Amino acid sequence: MTFRLEELPWLEAPPADFRSLCNALDASDEPTGAEIAALAGKRLGTDQLTRLSKSIDRARAKKGKLAPLAGFHLALLGNGTTCLFAPTMAAAAARHGVLLQLTQADYDQVVQEALDPSSQINSCKPDAVLLALDYHGLPFTQGSSSGHANQSALEYVAMIREGLERGAGAPVIFQTVSCPPQPLFGELDSLVPTSLRRQIQDFNAGLRELAAKRGDYIVDVAALAEAIGSQNWHDPVQWNLYKLPFAQTMVPIYVDHVARLVGAIRGNARKCLVLDLDNTVWGGVIGDDGLEGIVIGQGDGVGEAYTEVQQAALALRERGIILAVCSKNTDEVARQPFREHPEMLLKLDHIAVFQANWSDKATNIEAIAKTLNIGLDSLVLLDDNPIERSQVRKALPMVAVPELPADPSLYARTLLNAGYFEAVTFSEEDRQRAALYQANAQRAELSSKSRDMGEFLASLEMKIEFAPFDAIGIGRITQLINKTNQFNLTTRRYTRSEVENMSTSSDFVTFQIRLLDRFGDNGIISIVIARHKDASYEIDTWLMSCRVLGRRVEEAVIAELVRHARANGVNILEGKYIPTAKNTLVRDHYHKLGFARAGGADDDQIWRLDISGYEEPSLPFEFLRNDKA
């Protein structure tokens, strides 16, 4: 069976009445983001993506916000004919939970737009700028002296980046460059410094360093073109006729890669892989075939295919993805291979939540999300059975359920190419996320055995640590600010440079807050940014991980803010709640903490706390404070 990446084989085929459904969206007075996302989640071609993008534009004109899609303003700047793929991007973005607004520059106006402060791109103040350059738009020269062309190309991109930073004030999404498939030196092409291939390889390495240094992002077009085949990616005829930087047939996969990155920037990447067992993790049915009858392990082609699925799951866990099991099975029978089969790579210790029973899978998936305290839109179900996949899609459309081919040898490739777990940063704390959630499941089990909440919290032996933002944590802090949606009072987004500026400004008070207990370190679980204004602290940003809800962390944060305020002659704490489609969880947050409503419309509530009468409650924490705080 052939796996064609550009055909997005992990997605369902579009419905036969796709165009009629788009027409219905256009005619509706109350179009919803959920309806749009459902259509966008199909395997759409270029024309279908363009058609749905038009419906999205019309829906946004009627309603503005389309929950649960998160808004994102992207500026597009490129050396090729971007208008041949730009009309598809809104639909691709909706597939990844984003309501995209696109501002597109005129053809090949890269330098002019970047360096003119009043240009269309700089004036629109986007959330990010996609710098869509290919090798035609960079100063590479066949036969140039060693390193000069590469350095010139990097300097050119850095100049553009500086102009956009001054003008647009937004992070840049760079693209690595795909090398065209016409070698100058044959087998030596990647070794000779003057070849175009070597220049592009060196440029891509320098570009990654530039992006990492500045807190920008990368769409790895070079890796995508390599996976597809550069002969298929590059079409010289279409470049010569239309200046399209890649073959027209590659539009759906290209815009999907851009969209999955934008979705990850907005915090929409998935967190948990839910595994079916029979004929997904191993070949055969454990309840019928027994331990000796299931197929897995080396020396057998089919068994090795299932081993590869387990290897992929473990690799995902190693980078912080939570693993769960959802199987129609008797619990003890389902656990037996994890305990006893010598070829099993996955062990029970790798699984955060194990659901094996005879309930329908949608019910069990809801139980998994509840136990882990994450949204259903954080889950991906890997299941070989098309009937089960269909049932879950209908009952829980927010759960990602990839299509799987008939051959299990392609399961792992399909899963890992689908982009569900897109990352924009990767830290040691990200690596530990799976273990953190697994420990949280243990806490939930302890809570169920405790007689009351006070007893449970005391038994956790919690320590809460407050520290100002620092250089070590700034990447993780920026990531949390830009991806946290539920427990986020204002959902304001900031770039890395903006966060760095606030961390060093005397006008701001910043806290990164960690929570430790007897099960381990929960990592950074809350971020606070407060503006010092006259005799008040205005809480600009307050977000918290939902995995620590119910543990009185928010009360500890207020106690620490009050302590800090009193030490600096501040009398008032002021907070604001700005509602979004996802943060209704914190609608009454300030009210519960003793703040009084100070004004503002229902959709922008301002709350104040006079700290002169504040008395710190008895809290189940040992407070740890950095001296600078």
C-alpha positions as CSV (number, residue, x, y, z in Angstrom):
1,M,0.0,0.0,0.0
2,T,1.4,3.4,-1.0
3,F,1.6,6.2,1.6
4,R,1.3,9.6,-0.1
5,L,1.9,12.3,2.4
6,E,0.6,15.1,0.2
7,E,-2.8,13.4,0.2
8,L,-3.2,13.8,4.0
9,P,-4.3,10.1,4.4
10,W,-5.0,10.4,8.1
11,L,-8.1,12.5,7.4
12,E,-11.5,11.3,6.4
13,A,-12.7,11.8,2.8
14,P,-15.0,14.8,2.4
15,P,-18.7,14.3,2.4
16,A,-20.4,13.9,-1.0
17,D,-22.5,17.0,-0.3
18,F,-19.5,19.2,0.8
19,R,-20.5,22.1,-1.5
20,S,-24.1,22.0,-0.2
21,L,-22.8,22.1,3.4
22,C,-20.8,25.1,2.5
23,N,-23.8,26.8,1.0
24,A,-25.7,26.0,4.2
25,L,-23.0,27.7,6.2
26,D,-23.3,30.8,4.0
27,A,-27.1,30.9,4.4
28,S,-27.0,30.4,8.2
29,D,-27.6,33.4,10.4
30,E,-25.8,31.6,13.3
31,P,-22.8,29.7,11.8
32,T,-20.7,28.0,14.4
33,G,-17.0,27.3,14.7
34,A,-17.8,23.7,15.5
35,E,-19.6,23.3,12.1
36,I,-16.6,24.9,10.3
37,A,-14.1,22.7,12.1
38,A,-16.0,19.6,11.3
39,L,-15.9,20.4,7.6
40,A,-12.3,21.6,7.7
41,G,-11.2,18.3,9.4
42,K,-11.8,16.3,6.1
43,R,-9.3,15.5,3.4
44,L,-9.9,18.6,1.3
45,G,-8.3,19.4,-2.0
46,T,-7.2,22.9,-3.0
47,D,-10.6,23.9,-4.5
48,Q,-12.5,22.6,-1.5
49,L,-10.2,24.4,0.9
50,T,-10.7,27.6,-1.1
51,R,-14.5,27.1,-1.0
52,L,-14.6,26.6,2.7
53,S,-12.3,29.5,3.3
54,K,-14.8,31.7,1.6
55,S,-17.5,30.4,3.9
56,I,-15.3,31.1,6.9
57,D,-14.8,34.7,5.8
58,R,-18.5,35.2,5.4
59,A,-19.2,33.6,8.8
60,R,-16.7,35.9,10.5
61,A,-18.3,38.9,8.8
62,K,-21.6,37.9,10.4
63,K,-20.5,36.9,13.9
64,G,-16.9,38.1,14.4
65,K,-16.0,35.3,16.9
66,L,-16.7,31.7,16.0
67,A,-16.2,29.6,19.1
68,P,-14.4,27.3,19.8
69,L,-12.0,28.6,17.1
70,A,-9.3,30.9,18.4
71,G,-8.5,34.0,16.5
72,F,-5.1,34.5,14.9
73,H,-4.0,37.3,12.5
74,L,-1.3,36.1,10.2
75,A,0.6,38.3,7.7
76,L,2.0,36.6,4.6
77,L,5.1,37.8,2.9
78,G,6.8,35.8,0.1
79,N,8.9,36.0,-3.1
80,G,6.5,33.7,-5.0
81,T,2.9,33.9,-6.1
82,T,1.4,33.5,-2.6
83,C,-2.1,34.3,-3.9
84,L,-2.3,30.8,-5.4
85,F,-2.3,29.2,-2.0
86,A,-3.4,32.0,0.4
87,P,-7.1,31.5,-0.3
88,T,-6.9,28.0,1.2
89,M,-5.3,28.9,4.5
90,A,-8.4,29.8,6.6
91,A,-9.9,26.4,6.1
92,A,-6.6,24.6,6.9
93,A,-6.3,26.8,10.1
94,A,-9.9,25.9,11.1
95,R,-8.8,22.2,11.0
96,H,-6.4,23.1,13.8
97,G,-8.7,25.1,15.9
98,V,-7.9,28.6,14.5
99,L,-10.0,31.4,13.1
100,L,-7.5,32.8,10.7
101,Q,-7.4,36.4,9.5
102,L,-4.9,36.8,6.7
103,T,-3.1,39.9,5.5
104,Q,-1.2,39.2,2.3
105,A,1.5,41.4,0.7
106,D,1.7,42.0,-3.0
107,Y,3.9,39.8,-5.1
108,D,7.6,39.8,-4.3
109,Q,7.5,42.9,-2.1
110,V,9.5,41.3,0.7
111,V,12.1,44.0,1.4
112,Q,9.8,46.9,0.7
113,E,7.1,45.6,3.1
114,A,9.7,44.6,5.8
115,L,11.6,47.9,5.9
116,D,8.8,50.4,5.4
117,P,7.3,51.1,8.8
118,S,4.0,52.1,7.2
119,S,3.7,49.1,4.9
120,Q,0.6,47.0,4.8
121,I,2.4,44.1,6.7
122,N,3.9,46.3,9.4
123,S,0.8,48.4,9.8
124,C,-1.6,45.5,10.3
125,K,0.1,44.5,13.6
126,P,-0.4,40.7,13.1
127,D,0.1,38.0,15.6
128,A,2.9,36.6,13.4
129,V,4.4,37.1,10.0
130,L,4.9,34.1,7.7
131,L,8.1,34.7,5.7
132,A,7.5,32.3,2.8
133,L,10.8,32.4,0.9
134,D,12.2,29.7,-1.3
135,Y,15.6,29.4,-3.0
136,H,14.6,31.7,-5.8
137,G,14.2,34.6,-3.4
138,L,17.5,34.2,-1.6
139,P,21.0,35.3,-2.8
140,F,22.4,31.8,-3.5
141,T,24.9,31.5,-6.4
142,Q,26.2,28.3,-8.0
143,G,30.0,28.4,-7.8
144,S,30.3,31.3,-5.3
145,S,33.2,31.3,-3.0
146,S,32.9,29.2,0.2
147,G,30.4,30.5,2.7
148,H,29.8,33.9,1.1
149,A,26.4,33.2,-0.5
150,N,25.2,31.4,2.6
151,Q,26.3,34.3,4.8
152,S,24.7,36.8,2.4
153,A,21.4,34.8,2.5
154,L,21.4,34.8,6.3
155,E,22.2,38.5,6.5
156,Y,19.4,39.2,4.0
157,V,16.9,37.3,6.2
158,A,18.2,38.9,9.4
159,M,17.7,42.3,7.8
160,I,14.1,41.4,6.9
161,R,13.6,40.1,10.4
162,E,14.9,43.4,12.0
163,G,12.5,45.4,9.8
164,L,9.5,43.3,10.8
165,E,10.5,43.5,14.5
166,R,10.6,47.3,14.3
167,G,7.4,47.6,12.2
168,A,5.0,44.7,12.8
169,G,6.3,43.9,16.3
170,A,5.4,40.3,15.9
171,P,7.3,37.0,15.8
172,V,8.3,35.6,12.4
173,I,7.5,32.1,11.0
174,F,10.5,31.3,8.9
175,Q,10.6,28.5,6.3
176,T,13.6,26.3,5.7
177,V,14.5,26.1,2.1
178,S,14.1,23.0,-0.1
179,C,16.9,22.2,-2.5
180,P,15.9,21.7,-6.1
181,P,16.7,18.2,-7.4
182,Q,19.4,19.1,-9.9
183,P,22.9,18.3,-8.5
184,L,25.9,20.2,-9.8
185,F,28.5,17.8,-8.5
186,G,26.5,14.5,-8.4
187,E,27.3,12.5,-5.3
188,L,29.6,15.2,-4.0
189,D,26.9,17.8,-4.1
190,S,26.4,18.1,-0.3
191,L,30.1,18.2,0.4
192,V,31.3,20.9,-2.0
193,P,30.8,24.3,-0.3
194,T,30.1,26.1,-3.7
195,S,27.2,23.8,-4.6
196,L,23.6,25.1,-4.2
197,R,22.7,22.1,-2.0
198,R,25.5,22.8,0.4
199,Q,24.7,26.5,0.5
200,I,21.1,25.7,1.3
201,Q,22.0,23.1,4.0
202,D,24.3,25.7,5.7
203,F,21.6,28.4,5.4
204,N,19.0,26.2,6.9
205,A,21.2,25.4,9.9
206,G,21.9,29.2,10.4
207,L,18.2,29.9,10.0
208,R,17.3,27.5,12.8
209,E,19.8,29.2,15.1
210,L,18.4,32.6,14.2
211,A,14.9,31.6,14.9
212,A,15.8,29.9,18.2
213,K,17.8,32.9,19.4
214,R,14.9,35.3,18.7
215,G,12.0,33.1,19.9
216,D,10.6,32.8,16.3
217,Y,9.2,29.7,14.6
218,I,10.1,27.4,11.8
219,V,8.0,25.6,9.2
220,D,10.4,22.9,8.0
221,V,9.6,23.0,4.3
222,A,13.0,21.3,3.6
223,A,12.0,18.3,5.6
224,L,8.5,18.2,4.1
225,A,9.8,18.3,0.6
226,E,12.3,15.6,1.4
227,A,9.6,13.4,2.8
228,I,7.5,13.9,-0.3
229,G,10.4,13.9,-2.8
230,S,12.0,17.0,-4.1
231,Q,11.2,15.9,-7.7
232,N,7.5,16.0,-6.8
233,W,7.8,19.2,-4.7
234,H,9.5,21.4,-7.2
235,D,7.8,22.0,-10.5
236,P,10.0,24.2,-12.8
237,V,7.1,24.6,-15.3
238,Q,4.8,26.1,-12.7
239,W,7.6,28.3,-11.3
240,N,8.4,29.7,-14.8
241,L,4.7,30.2,-15.7
242,Y,3.2,31.3,-12.3
243,K,6.1,31.7,-9.9
244,L,4.5,29.1,-7.6
245,P,7.3,28.0,-5.2
246,F,6.1,24.4,-5.1
247,A,3.8,22.2,-7.2
248,Q,0.1,23.1,-7.1
249,T,-0.7,19.6,-5.9
250,M,1.3,20.3,-2.7
251,V,-0.9,23.2,-1.6
252,P,-3.1,21.1,0.8
253,I,-0.1,19.6,2.7
254,Y,1.8,22.9,2.7
255,V,-1.0,24.9,4.2
256,D,-1.7,22.1,6.7
257,H,1.8,22.3,8.0
258,V,1.6,26.1,8.4
259,A,-1.8,25.7,10.1
260,R,-0.7,23.1,12.5
261,L,2.1,25.4,13.6
262,V,-0.2,28.3,14.0
263,G,-2.6,26.0,16.0
264,A,0.3,25.0,18.3
265,I,1.2,28.7,18.8
266,R,-2.4,29.2,19.9
267,G,-2.1,26.2,22.3
268,N,-4.2,23.8,20.3
269,A,-1.7,20.9,20.0
270,R,-2.9,17.6,21.5
271,K,-1.5,16.3,24.8
272,C,-2.7,12.7,25.0
273,L,-2.6,9.6,22.8
274,V,-5.3,7.1,23.6
275,L,-4.5,3.6,22.4
276,D,-6.9,0.9,21.5
277,L,-5.2,-2.5,22.1
278,D,-6.4,-5.5,19.9
279,N,-5.1,-5.1,16.4
280,T,-3.7,-1.7,17.2
281,V,-1.0,-2.2,19.8
282,W,-0.7,-6.0,19.1
283,G,-2.0,-8.2,16.4
284,G,-4.9,-10.4,17.3
285,V,-7.5,-10.3,20.1
286,I,-6.2,-11.0,23.5
287,G,-9.5,-12.3,24.9
288,D,-9.8,-14.9,22.1
289,D,-6.2,-15.7,21.1
290,G,-4.7,-15.6,24.6
291,L,-1.2,-14.4,25.5
292,E,0.5,-16.9,23.2
293,G,-1.7,-16.1,20.2
294,I,-1.3,-12.3,19.9
295,V,1.3,-11.2,17.3
296,I,4.0,-8.8,18.4
297,G,7.8,-8.6,18.3
298,Q,10.8,-9.2,16.2
299,G,11.1,-12.0,13.6
300,D,7.6,-11.6,12.2
301,G,6.7,-8.9,9.7
302,V,3.2,-8.3,11.2
303,G,4.6,-8.4,14.7
304,E,7.3,-5.9,13.9
305,A,4.6,-3.5,12.6
306,Y,2.9,-3.5,16.0
307,T,6.2,-3.1,17.7
308,E,6.7,0.0,15.7
309,V,3.4,1.4,17.0
310,Q,4.6,0.8,20.5
311,Q,8.0,2.4,19.7
312,A,6.2,5.5,18.3
313,A,4.0,5.7,21.5
314,L,7.0,5.5,23.7
315,A,8.9,8.1,21.7
316,L,5.9,10.4,22.1
317,R,5.8,9.8,25.8
318,E,9.5,10.6,26.0
319,R,8.7,14.0,24.6
320,G,5.9,14.6,27.1
321,I,2.8,13.1,25.4
322,I,0.5,11.4,27.9
323,L,-0.4,7.8,27.1
324,A,-3.8,6.2,27.9
325,V,-5.6,3.0,27.0
326,C,-9.2,2.6,25.9
327,S,-10.1,-0.9,25.1
328,K,-13.3,-3.0,24.9
329,N,-12.0,-5.8,27.1
330,T,-12.0,-7.3,30.5
331,D,-9.6,-5.2,32.5
332,E,-7.4,-8.0,33.9
333,V,-7.2,-9.7,30.4
334,A,-6.2,-6.4,28.8
335,R,-3.5,-5.8,31.3
336,Q,-2.0,-9.3,31.0
337,P,0.3,-8.6,27.9
338,F,1.7,-5.4,29.6
339,R,2.7,-7.6,32.6
340,E,3.7,-10.9,31.0
341,H,4.4,-10.7,27.3
342,P,8.2,-10.6,26.8
343,E,8.0,-8.6,23.5
344,M,5.8,-5.8,24.9
345,L,7.7,-2.5,24.9
346,L,4.8,-0.7,26.6
347,K,4.4,-1.3,30.3
348,L,1.7,-0.4,32.7
349,D,4.0,2.2,34.2
350,H,3.9,4.1,30.8
351,I,0.0,4.4,30.9
352,A,-1.5,7.3,32.8
353,V,-5.1,6.0,32.6
354,F,-6.1,2.5,31.7
355,Q,-9.8,2.1,30.7
356,A,-10.6,-1.5,29.7
357,N,-14.3,-2.5,30.0
358,W,-17.4,-3.1,27.9
359,S,-18.7,0.5,27.9
360,D,-18.7,2.4,24.6
361,K,-15.4,4.1,23.8
362,A,-16.8,7.6,23.8
363,T,-17.8,7.2,27.5
364,N,-14.4,5.8,28.4
365,I,-12.6,8.6,26.5
366,E,-14.6,11.1,28.5
367,A,-13.5,9.3,31.7
368,I,-9.9,9.5,30.6
369,A,-10.1,13.3,30.0
370,K,-11.8,13.8,33.3
371,T,-9.2,11.8,35.2
372,L,-6.4,13.7,33.6
373,N,-8.2,17.0,33.9
374,I,-7.7,17.9,30.3
375,G,-10.1,18.9,27.6
376,L,-11.4,16.4,25.1
377,D,-9.8,18.5,22.4
378,S,-6.4,17.4,23.8
379,L,-7.0,13.7,22.9
380,V,-6.0,11.6,19.9
381,L,-7.5,8.1,19.6
382,L,-5.5,5.5,17.7
383,D,-7.9,2.6,16.8
384,D,-7.8,0.1,13.9
385,N,-11.6,-0.4,13.9
386,P,-13.5,1.9,11.5
387,I,-16.8,1.4,13.3
388,E,-15.2,2.5,16.6
389,R,-13.6,5.5,14.9
390,S,-16.9,6.6,13.5
391,Q,-18.7,6.2,16.8
392,V,-16.2,8.4,18.6
393,R,-16.1,11.0,15.9
394,K,-19.9,11.4,16.0
395,A,-20.1,11.4,19.8
396,L,-17.0,13.4,20.5
397,P,-16.1,15.5,17.4
398,M,-13.5,17.4,19.4
399,V,-11.4,14.3,19.8
400,A,-8.9,13.7,16.9
401,V,-9.4,10.2,15.3
402,P,-7.0,9.5,12.4
403,E,-7.9,7.2,9.6
404,L,-5.7,4.2,9.5
405,P,-4.7,2.1,6.4
406,A,-5.3,-1.6,6.2
407,D,-1.6,-2.4,6.7
408,P,-0.4,-2.0,10.3
409,S,3.1,-1.3,9.0
410,L,1.8,2.2,8.2
411,Y,0.1,2.9,11.5
412,A,3.0,4.7,13.1
413,R,3.9,6.6,10.0
414,T,0.3,7.8,9.7
415,L,0.1,8.9,13.3
416,L,3.4,10.8,13.4
417,N,2.8,12.6,10.1
418,A,-0.6,13.9,11.1
419,G,0.7,16.8,13.2
420,Y,-1.5,16.3,16.2
421,F,1.4,16.8,18.6
422,E,3.0,19.8,17.0
423,A,5.6,21.6,19.2
424,V,6.8,25.2,19.1
425,T,9.2,24.7,22.0
426,F,10.6,21.8,23.9
427,S,12.0,22.0,27.4
428,E,12.8,19.5,30.2
429,E,9.5,20.4,31.7
430,D,7.8,19.4,28.4
431,R,9.6,16.1,28.5
432,Q,8.3,15.5,32.0
433,R,4.7,16.3,31.2
434,A,3.5,12.7,30.8
435,A,5.0,11.8,34.2
436,L,3.3,14.9,35.7
437,Y,-0.1,13.8,34.5
438,Q,0.5,10.3,35.6
439,A,1.3,11.5,39.1
440,N,-1.9,13.6,38.9
441,A,-3.9,10.5,38.3
442,Q,-2.3,9.0,41.4
443,R,-3.4,12.1,43.3
444,A,-6.9,11.7,42.0
445,E,-6.9,8.1,43.3
446,L,-5.6,9.4,46.7
447,S,-8.4,12.0,46.7
448,S,-11.0,9.4,46.2
449,K,-9.8,7.6,49.3
450,S,-9.6,10.6,51.5
451,R,-12.4,11.5,53.9
452,D,-12.5,15.2,53.0
453,M,-10.7,17.7,50.8
454,G,-8.7,19.2,53.7
455,E,-7.4,15.8,54.7
456,F,-6.4,15.1,51.1
457,L,-4.6,18.4,50.6
458,A,-2.7,18.0,53.9
459,S,-1.6,14.5,52.8
460,L,0.0,15.9,49.7
461,E,2.6,17.8,51.7
462,M,2.6,20.7,49.2
463,K,5.3,23.3,48.7
464,I,4.6,26.3,46.5
465,E,7.5,28.3,45.1
466,F,7.3,31.9,43.9
467,A,10.0,33.5,41.7
468,P,10.2,36.3,39.2
469,F,10.7,35.5,35.6
470,D,14.3,34.6,34.7
471,A,16.3,33.8,31.6
472,I,16.1,30.1,32.3
473,G,12.3,29.9,32.4
474,I,11.5,32.6,29.8
475,G,10.9,30.1,27.0
476,R,8.5,28.0,29.0
477,I,6.8,31.1,30.4
478,T,6.2,32.4,26.9
479,Q,4.9,29.0,25.8
480,L,2.4,28.9,28.6
481,I,1.2,32.5,28.0
482,N,0.5,31.6,24.3
483,K,-1.2,28.3,24.7
484,T,-3.1,28.4,28.0
485,N,-6.8,28.9,27.3
486,Q,-9.1,27.6,30.1
487,F,-7.7,29.0,33.3
488,N,-6.6,32.3,31.8
489,L,-8.3,35.5,33.0
490,T,-7.5,37.7,30.0
491,T,-5.9,35.3,27.4
492,R,-3.5,38.0,26.4
493,R,-0.6,36.7,24.2
494,Y,2.9,38.1,24.3
495,T,6.1,37.4,22.3
496,R,9.3,36.3,23.9
497,S,10.8,39.7,23.6
498,E,7.8,41.3,25.2
499,V,7.9,38.9,28.1
500,E,11.7,39.6,28.5
501,N,11.0,43.3,28.6
502,M,8.3,43.0,31.3
503,S,10.6,40.8,33.3
504,T,13.2,43.5,33.5
505,S,10.9,46.5,33.9
506,S,10.3,48.1,37.2
507,D,6.7,48.8,36.1
508,F,5.9,45.1,36.3
509,V,5.7,42.4,38.9
510,T,6.2,38.9,37.5
511,F,5.7,35.5,39.2
512,Q,6.5,32.0,37.9
513,I,4.9,29.6,40.3
514,R,5.9,26.0,40.9
515,L,4.1,23.3,43.0
516,L,5.8,20.4,44.6
517,D,4.2,17.6,46.6
518,R,5.0,14.1,47.8
519,F,4.3,12.7,44.3
520,G,6.9,15.0,42.6
521,D,7.4,18.4,41.0
522,N,4.4,19.7,39.1
523,G,6.6,22.2,37.2
524,I,5.5,25.7,36.5
525,I,1.8,25.7,37.2
526,S,0.9,29.4,37.2
527,I,2.1,32.7,35.7
528,V,1.2,36.1,37.0
529,I,2.1,39.5,35.4
530,A,1.0,42.6,37.3
531,R,1.5,46.2,36.3
532,H,2.5,48.5,39.1
533,K,0.4,51.7,38.7
534,D,0.3,54.3,41.4
535,A,-1.0,52.6,44.5
536,S,-2.3,49.5,42.8
537,Y,-1.3,46.3,41.1
538,E,-3.2,45.7,37.9
539,I,-3.2,42.0,37.1
540,D,-2.5,41.9,33.4
541,T,-2.1,38.2,33.0
542,W,-3.0,35.3,35.3
543,L,-3.0,31.8,34.1
544,M,-2.9,28.4,35.7
545,S,-2.6,24.8,34.8
546,C,-6.0,23.0,35.2
547,R,-4.2,20.0,36.6
548,V,-3.9,21.8,40.0
549,L,-7.5,23.0,40.2
550,G,-9.0,22.5,43.6
551,R,-5.7,22.6,45.5
552,R,-6.2,26.2,46.6
553,V,-3.3,27.5,44.5
554,E,-5.2,30.6,43.5
555,E,-5.6,31.6,47.2
556,A,-1.9,31.2,47.7
557,V,-1.2,33.4,44.7
558,I,-3.4,36.2,46.1
559,A,-1.7,35.8,49.5
560,E,1.7,36.2,47.8
561,L,0.5,39.2,45.8
562,V,-0.8,40.9,48.9
563,R,2.5,40.3,50.7
564,H,4.4,41.7,47.8
565,A,2.0,44.7,47.5
566,R,2.2,45.6,51.2
567,A,6.0,45.5,51.0
568,N,5.8,48.0,48.1
569,G,3.2,50.4,49.4
570,V,0.4,49.1,47.2
571,N,-3.2,49.2,48.6
572,I,-5.3,47.8,45.7
573,L,-5.2,44.7,43.6
574,E,-7.2,45.1,40.4
575,G,-8.0,42.2,38.0
576,K,-9.9,41.9,34.7
577,Y,-11.8,39.0,33.3
578,I,-12.1,39.0,29.5
579,P,-14.3,36.1,28.4
580,T,-13.4,33.8,25.5
581,A,-14.9,30.6,24.2
582,K,-12.7,28.5,26.5
583,N,-12.2,30.4,29.8
584,T,-15.7,30.4,31.2
585,L,-14.2,28.3,34.0
586,V,-12.8,31.5,35.6
587,R,-15.9,33.7,35.1
588,D,-16.4,34.0,38.9
589,H,-12.8,33.7,39.8
590,Y,-12.2,37.1,41.3
591,H,-15.6,37.0,43.1
592,K,-14.7,33.8,44.8
593,L,-11.4,35.3,46.0
594,G,-13.2,38.3,47.7
595,F,-12.8,40.9,45.0
596,A,-15.6,43.4,44.5
597,R,-17.0,44.2,41.0
598,A,-15.6,47.7,40.0
599,G,-17.3,48.2,36.7
600,G,-17.0,47.2,33.1
601,A,-19.4,45.5,30.7
602,D,-20.4,41.9,31.3
603,D,-17.9,40.8,28.7
604,D,-15.0,42.8,30.2
605,Q,-15.3,42.6,34.0
606,I,-13.1,44.7,36.3
607,W,-12.6,43.6,39.9
608,R,-10.8,45.2,42.9
609,L,-9.5,44.0,46.3
610,D,-8.7,46.5,49.0
611,I,-5.9,44.7,50.8
612,S,-6.2,46.8,54.0
613,G,-8.8,44.4,55.2
614,Y,-7.2,41.2,53.8
615,E,-6.4,38.4,56.2
616,E,-4.5,35.5,54.8
617,P,-6.4,32.2,55.2
618,S,-4.9,29.0,56.6
619,L,-3.4,27.3,53.5
620,P,-2.0,23.8,53.1
621,F,1.3,25.0,51.7
622,E,4.9,25.6,52.7
623,F,5.8,28.9,50.9
624,L,9.2,29.0,49.2
625,R,10.3,32.4,47.9
626,N,13.1,33.6,45.7
627,D,14.9,36.5,47.3
628,K,14.3,38.7,44.3
629,A,10.5,38.3,44.7
